[in-house]
């Protein structure tokens, strides 16, 4: 409903789910939490409370670049172009010789010149000197970059791109995330005791606050509703009878 699925995939194929269908659920939660913090600050200043209203599709809609104003002004409908980017070339995913994928993003002329330096192809600059020219010759230029990336391993391609200061990344699988040194240094994946026994790996806390970074001490209850009495009766002040009535009605 937000419009993002229409953009996912290639022009000659059906729209695809962008990664996971639960992205709107998580982002709506984040926007709801942000709205609650804004409303809390407003209450601190004025004494007035507010209702925070977030539709499930709205956070995605809010993140769709310039699509809304461009359509309103020109009638242009952005269509699917695979892993490329509408207004920038080369900005795509390219396969390496050893079966990995590398994302390369050259969003201005300086980045593109550095890419040509990494490729050892400065002779290509006159033909693709400006972004309008690169957009016009998108397929041709993408094929050249793809051929260069495909001739080496992911490690070698990334070494040369990093040396030339070209924005790039491995297109990470979950296995790659577990092995990535940056992910490890940021403690994005943590290991905690599982309530079912053994150890459980899970995503760490985001964002990290300087004074109160937080920690995961408990992975959650093994059964749904384990803390109902603590929450409903302890924190929300319901009686045992009211809690039992909620259970009887199937509310919890």
Protein Blocks (a to p, Z undefined) as FASTA:
>chain_A
ZZmmmmgccfkbccddehiaklmmmmmmmmmmmmmmmmmmmmmmnopacdddddfklmmm
mmnojlmmmmmmnopacddehjadfkbccddddddfkopacddddfbfklmmmmmmmnop
aklmmmmmpmklmmmmmmmmmmmmmmmmmmpcfklmmmmmmmnopacdddddfklmmmpm
klmmnomaccdddfkgpjddddddddddfklnopafbgbjfbghklmmmmmmmmnopafk
lmmmmmmnomZZ
